[in-house]
């Protein structure tokens, strides 16, 4: 039996999290949800995911960019791909992303769910 692969989904909108969960559901995937950066950071540190899908704008402790920076600086957390999802203007969002990290992707809301699922499943090797 292969170990299940974990995907961490971070968004302050519970409807987006439910939509992601429904879209990405697969027997070989464990889908973990967080509604703020602090909870997501703790989850990612405890069970390193295969991928983090994260909104850029989050309430509380820090936004998606701060979470990315903290995770990248933490030696206990492997460098995993990040897929940022955002309702922000695409150019504005791209300007926030680090240019030297090729494991970062950006997808605009409303999400193209088929494209999202294909990307995640292919990355996880479950397509």
Secondary structure as GFF3:
##gff-version 3
##sequence-region A 1 127
A	DSSP	beta_strand	5	10	.	.	.	ID=ss1
A	DSSP	alpha_helix	14	24	.	.	.	ID=ss2
A	DSSP	beta_strand	29	34	.	.	.	ID=ss3
A	DSSP	alpha_helix	37	46	.	.	.	ID=ss4
A	DSSP	beta_strand	51	55	.	.	.	ID=ss5
A	DSSP	alpha_helix	64	73	.	.	.	ID=ss6
A	DSSP	beta_strand	81	86	.	.	.	ID=ss7
A	DSSP	alpha_helix	90	96	.	.	.	ID=ss8
A	DSSP	beta_strand	104	108	.	.	.	ID=ss9
A	DSSP	alpha_helix	113	124	.	.	.	ID=ss10
###
